[in-house]
């Protein structure tokens, strides 16, 4: 695999990890502290949508 291909693969993995981490934050709120931290959900949802769009744009 060429260096450029490896760099592309690493960049995609980084973008996916970012989206997964945000999804994990949402999951933690839903599982552990929904009634206290529910106000964070709209902002996290917006961040997750943007992160997923970044992944899709990178892939195309």
TINUBA-381993 format. One record per residue: residue in three letters; y, z, x of N, C-alpha, C in turn. Coordinates in steps of 0.2 Angstrom, whole numbers, padded with zeros to 4 digits. Layout:
r: ALA; nY: Y; nZ: Z; nX: X; caY: Y; caZ: Z; caX: X; cY: Y; cZ: Z; cX: X
...
//
This chain:
r: UNK; nY: -0006; nZ: 0000; nX: 0004; caY: 0000; caZ: 0000; caX: 0000; cY: 0006; cZ: 0000; cX: 0005
r: UNK; nY: 0011; nZ: -0004; nX: 0003; caY: 0017; caZ: -0005; caX: 0007; cY: 0021; cZ: 0002; cX: 0006
r: UNK; nY: 0026; nZ: 0002; nX: 0011; caY: 0030; caZ: 0008; caX: 0011; cY: 0035; cZ: 0008; cX: 0004
r: UNK; nY: 0037; nZ: 0002; nX: 0003; caY: 0041; caZ: 0001; caX: -0003; cY: 0037; cZ: 0003; cX: -0010
r: UNK; nY: 0031; nZ: 0001; nX: -0010; caY: 0027; caZ: 0003; caX: -0016; cY: 0026; cZ: 0010; cX: -0016
r: UNK; nY: 0025; nZ: 0013; nX: -0010; caY: 0024; caZ: 0021; caX: -0010; cY: 0030; cZ: 0024; cX: -0012
r: UNK; nY: 0036; nZ: 0022; nX: -0010; caY: 0042; caZ: 0025; caX: -0012; cY: 0043; cZ: 0024; cX: -0020
r: UNK; nY: 0041; nZ: 0018; nX: -0023; caY: 0042; caZ: 0017; caX: -0030; cY: 0037; cZ: 0022; cX: -0034
r: UNK; nY: 0031; nZ: 0023; nX: -0031; caY: 0027; caZ: 0028; caX: -0034; cY: 0029; cZ: 0035; cX: -0034
r: UNK; nY: 0032; nZ: 0037; nX: -0028; caY: 0035; caZ: 0044; caX: -0028; cY: 0041; cZ: 0045; cX: -0032
r: UNK; nY: 0045; nZ: 0039; nX: -0033; caY: 0051; caZ: 0040; caX: -0037; cY: 0049; cZ: 0041; cX: -0044
r: UNK; nY: 0044; nZ: 0037; nX: -0046; caY: 0041; caZ: 0037; caX: -0053; cY: 0038; cZ: 0044; cX: -0055
r: UNK; nY: 0034; nZ: 0047; nX: -0050; caY: 0031; caZ: 0053; caX: -0051; cY: 0037; cZ: 0059; cX: -0051
r: UNK; nY: 0042; nZ: 0058; nX: -0048; caY: 0048; caZ: 0063; caX: -0048; cY: 0051; cZ: 0063; cX: -0055
r: UNK; nY: 0052; nZ: 0057; nX: -0058; caY: 0055; caZ: 0056; caX: -0064; cY: 0050; cZ: 0059; cX: -0070
r: UNK; nY: 0044; nZ: 0058; nX: -0069; caY: 0039; caZ: 0060; caX: -0074; cY: 0038; cZ: 0068; cX: -0073
r: UNK; nY: 0039; nZ: 0070; nX: -0067; caY: 0039; caZ: 0078; caX: -0066; cY: 0045; cZ: 0081; cX: -0070
r: UNK; nY: 0050; nZ: 0078; nX: -0069; caY: 0056; caZ: 0081; caX: -0072; cY: 0055; cZ: 0081; cX: -0080
r: UNK; nY: 0053; nZ: 0076; nX: -0083; caY: 0052; caZ: 0076; caX: -0090; cY: 0046; cZ: 0081; cX: -0092
r: UNK; nY: 0041; nZ: 0082; nX: -0088; caY: 0036; caZ: 0086; caX: -0089; cY: 0039; cZ: 0094; cX: -0089
r: UNK; nY: 0043; nZ: 0095; nX: -0084; caY: 0046; caZ: 0102; caX: -0084; cY: 0050; cZ: 0103; cX: -0090
r: UNK; nY: 0054; nZ: 0099; nX: -0092; caY: 0058; caZ: 0100; caX: -0098; cY: 0053; cZ: 0101; cX: -0104
r: UNK; nY: 0048; nZ: 0097; nX: -0105; caY: 0043; caZ: 0098; caX: -0110; cY: 0040; cZ: 0105; cX: -0110
r: UNK; nY: 0039; nZ: 0107; nX: -0104; caY: 0036; caZ: 0114; caX: -0102; cY: 0041; cZ: 0119; cX: -0105
r: UNK; nY: 0047; nZ: 0119; nX: -0103; caY: 0052; caZ: 0123; caX: -0106; cY: 0052; cZ: 0124; cX: -0113
r: UNK; nY: 0052; nZ: 0118; nX: -0117; caY: 0051; caZ: 0118; caX: -0124; cY: 0045; cZ: 0122; cX: -0126
r: UNK; nY: 0040; nZ: 0120; nX: -0123; caY: 0033; caZ: 0123; caX: -0125; cY: 0034; cZ: 0131; cX: -0124
r: UNK; nY: 0037; nZ: 0133; nX: -0119; caY: 0037; caZ: 0140; caX: -0117; cY: 0041; cZ: 0144; cX: -0123
r: UNK; nY: 0047; nZ: 0141; nX: -0125; caY: 0051; caZ: 0144; caX: -0130; cY: 0047; cZ: 0144; cX: -0137
r: UNK; nY: 0044; nZ: 0138; nX: -0138; caY: 0040; caZ: 0138; caX: -0145; cY: 0034; cZ: 0143; cX: -0145
r: UNK; nY: 0031; nZ: 0144; nX: -0139; caY: 0025; caZ: 0149; caX: -0138; cY: 0027; cZ: 0156; cX: -0138
r: UNK; nY: 0033; nZ: 0157; nX: -0134; caY: 0034; caZ: 0164; caX: -0132; cY: 0041; cZ: 0167; cX: -0135
r: UNK; nY: 0046; nZ: 0163; nX: -0136; caY: 0052; caZ: 0166; caX: -0138; cY: 0056; cZ: 0162; cX: -0143
r: UNK; nY: 0053; nZ: 0159; nX: -0148; caY: 0056; caZ: 0155; caX: -0153; cY: 0062; cZ: 0158; cX: -0156
r: UNK; nY: 0061; nZ: 0164; nX: -0159; caY: 0066; caZ: 0167; caX: -0163; cY: 0072; cZ: 0170; cX: -0159
r: UNK; nY: 0071; nZ: 0170; nX: -0153; caY: 0077; caZ: 0172; caX: -0149; cY: 0080; cZ: 0166; cX: -0145
r: UNK; nY: 0076; nZ: 0161; nX: -0143; caY: 0079; caZ: 0156; caX: -0139; cY: 0079; cZ: 0149; cX: -0143
r: UNK; nY: 0078; nZ: 0149; nX: -0149; caY: 0078; caZ: 0142; caX: -0153; cY: 0084; cZ: 0138; cX: -0152
r: UNK; nY: 0090; nZ: 0142; nX: -0151; caY: 0096; caZ: 0138; caX: -0150; cY: 0096; cZ: 0133; cX: -0144
r: UNK; nY: 0092; nZ: 0134; nX: -0139; caY: 0091; caZ: 0130; caX: -0133; cY: 0087; cZ: 0124; cX: -0134
r: UNK; nY: 0084; nZ: 0123; nX: -0140; caY: 0080; caZ: 0118; caX: -0141; cY: 0083; cZ: 0111; cX: -0142
r: UNK; nY: 0089; nZ: 0111; nX: -0146; caY: 0092; caZ: 0104; caX: -0146; cY: 0094; cZ: 0101; cX: -0139
r: UNK; nY: 0097; nZ: 0106; nX: -0135; caY: 0099; caZ: 0103; caX: -0128; cY: 0093; cZ: 0101; cX: -0124
r: UNK; nY: 0088; nZ: 0105; nX: -0125; caY: 0082; caZ: 0103; caX: -0121; cY: 0079; cZ: 0097; cX: -0124
r: UNK; nY: 0079; nZ: 0096; nX: -0130; caY: 0076; caZ: 0090; caX: -0133; cY: 0080; cZ: 0084; cX: -0131
r: UNK; nY: 0087; nZ: 0084; nX: -0131; caY: 0091; caZ: 0079; caX: -0128; cY: 0089; cZ: 0077; cX: -0121
r: UNK; nY: 0089; nZ: 0082; nX: -0117; caY: 0087; caZ: 0081; caX: -0110; cY: 0080; cZ: 0078; cX: -0109
r: UNK; nY: 0075; nZ: 0080; nX: -0113; caY: 0069; caZ: 0077; caX: -0113; cY: 0069; cZ: 0069; cX: -0115
r: UNK; nY: 0073; nZ: 0068; nX: -0120; caY: 0073; caZ: 0061; caX: -0122; cY: 0076; cZ: 0057; cX: -0117
r: UNK; nY: 0081; nZ: 0059; nX: -0114; caY: 0085; caZ: 0056; caX: -0108; cY: 0080; cZ: 0055; cX: -0102
r: UNK; nY: 0076; nZ: 0060; nX: -0101; caY: 0071; caZ: 0060; caX: -0095; cY: 0066; cZ: 0055; cX: -0096
r: UNK; nY: 0063; nZ: 0054; nX: -0103; caY: 0058; caZ: 0049; caX: -0104; cY: 0061; cZ: 0042; cX: -0104
r: UNK; nY: 0067; nZ: 0041; nX: -0106; caY: 0070; caZ: 0035; caX: -0106; cY: 0071; cZ: 0033; cX: -0098
r: UNK; nY: 0073; nZ: 0037; nX: -0094; caY: 0073; caZ: 0036; caX: -0087; cY: 0067; cZ: 0033; cX: -0084
r: UNK; nY: 0061; nZ: 0036; nX: -0086; caY: 0054; caZ: 0034; caX: -0084; cY: 0053; cZ: 0027; cX: -0087
r: UNK; nY: 0055; nZ: 0026; nX: -0093; caY: 0053; caZ: 0019; caX: -0096; cY: 0058; cZ: 0014; cX: -0093
r: UNK; nY: 0064; nZ: 0016; nX: -0091; caY: 0068; caZ: 0011; caX: -0088; cY: 0066; cZ: 0009; cX: -0081
r: UNK; nY: 0064; nZ: 0014; nX: -0077; caY: 0061; caZ: 0014; caX: -0071; cY: 0055; cZ: 0009; cX: -0070
r: UNK; nY: 0051; nZ: 0010; nX: -0075; caY: 0044; caZ: 0006; caX: -0076; cY: 0046; cZ: -0001; cX: -0077
r: UNK; nY: 0051; nZ: -0003; nX: -0081; caY: 0052; caZ: -0010; caX: -0082; cY: 0057; cZ: -0013; cX: -0077
//
